[in-house]
């Protein structure tokens, strides 16, 4: 490939990169191929979640029960905090689980940074099924 052709390909790739999705997930440049990053850095970082599907948009919370049913879930733990548990999104998720016949337990003592003691307590609850 001629040098001019390579330069043209690199130019087109940079233009595509700039025109791509600008959401927080896709607008970063740190996992781009070396030489294509506008900053000129050559360090390549990769992050992969091979089995996770992250969906977002209007109404997706209503589908959580159907998704878990399709995954064959037998019993679900819905984790939230005391404040969120009073808000509509958590109720919508619970309604979806009920509608799709998914048994669930709500754990509403989640905090931002769990301590070791809280982790042991939660682990004990998980294994014994007690509060």
C-alpha positions in Angstrom: 0.0 0.0 0.0 1.4 3.4 -0.9 2.2 5.9 1.8 -0.5 8.2 0.5 -3.1 5.4 0.7 -2.0 4.5 4.3 -2.3 8.2 5.2 -5.7 8.4 3.6 -6.9 5.3 5.5 -5.6 6.7 8.8 -7.3 10.0 8.1 -10.6 8.3 7.4 -10.4 6.1 10.5 -9.8 9.3 12.6 -12.8 10.9 11.0 -14.9 7.9 11.8 -13.7 7.9 15.4 -14.8 11.6 15.8 -18.2 10.9 14.2 -18.8 7.8 16.4 -21.1 7.7 19.4 -20.2 10.4 21.9 -21.8 8.7 25.0 -19.5 8.2 28.0 -19.0 4.5 27.2 -17.8 4.9 23.6 -16.3 8.4 23.5 -13.1 7.5 25.3 -9.8 7.2 23.4 -7.7 5.0 25.8 -8.6 1.7 24.1 -8.1 2.8 20.5 -5.3 1.3 18.5 -1.9 2.9 18.9 -1.3 5.6 16.4 -5.0 6.4 16.0 -5.4 8.2 19.3 -5.5 12.0 18.9 -3.3 12.4 21.9 -0.5 10.3 20.3 -0.2 8.0 23.3 0.8 4.4 22.4 -0.4 2.7 25.6 -3.3 0.4 24.8 -5.8 -0.5 27.5 -8.5 -3.1 27.1 -11.6 -3.9 29.1 -14.0 -6.7 28.2 -17.2 -7.9 29.7 -17.7 -11.1 27.7 -21.0 -12.2 29.2 -22.7 -9.0 30.2 -25.4 -7.2 28.4 -26.0 -3.6 29.4 -29.2 -2.1 28.1 -30.5 1.3 28.7 -33.4 3.4 27.5 -37.1 4.1 28.2 -38.9 1.1 29.6 -36.0 -1.4 29.9 -36.6 -1.8 33.7 -40.0 -3.3 32.8 -38.2 -6.1 30.9 -35.9 -7.2 33.7 -38.3 -10.0 34.7 -38.5 -11.3 31.2 -34.7 -11.2 30.8 -34.2 -13.1 34.0 -36.8 -15.6 33.0 -35.1 -16.1 29.7 -31.8 -16.7 31.6 -33.5 -19.4 33.6 -33.2 -17.5 36.9 -34.7 -19.5 39.8 -34.3 -17.0 42.7 -33.2 -13.3 42.5 -31.7 -10.9 45.0 -32.7 -7.4 44.2 -30.1 -5.1 45.9 -30.8 -1.5 46.6 -30.6 1.0 49.4 -33.3 2.4 51.7 -33.8 5.6 49.7 -34.0 3.9 46.2 -36.3 1.2 47.5 -39.0 3.9 47.9 -38.7 5.1 44.3 -40.6 4.0 41.2 -37.7 2.2 39.4 -37.3 -0.4 42.2 -41.1 -0.9 42.2 -41.1 -1.3 38.4 -38.4 -4.0 38.7 -40.3 -5.8 41.4 -43.5 -5.7 39.4 -41.6 -7.1 36.4 -40.2 -10.0 38.5 -43.7 -10.8 39.8 -45.3 -10.6 36.4 -42.7 -13.1 35.0 -43.0 -15.5 38.0 -39.4 -14.9 39.3 -39.1 -15.4 43.1 -37.0 -12.6 44.6 -35.7 -11.2 47.8 -35.1 -7.5 48.3 -32.0 -6.5 50.2 -32.1 -2.8 50.9 -29.1 -2.2 53.2 -26.6 -1.6 50.4 -24.1 1.2 51.1 -21.6 2.9 48.8 -18.5 1.3 50.3 -19.2 -1.9 52.2 -17.0 -2.8 55.2 -15.6 -6.2 55.8 -18.0 -6.7 58.7 -21.0 -5.8 56.5 -19.7 -8.2 53.8 -19.5 -11.0 56.3 -23.0 -10.2 57.5 -24.3 -10.2 53.9 -22.5 -13.4 53.2 -24.1 -15.0 56.3 -27.5 -13.8 55.1 -27.0 -15.3 51.7 -25.9 -18.7 53.0 -28.6 -19.0 55.8 -31.4 -17.0 54.2 -31.9 -15.0 57.4 -32.2 -11.3 58.1 
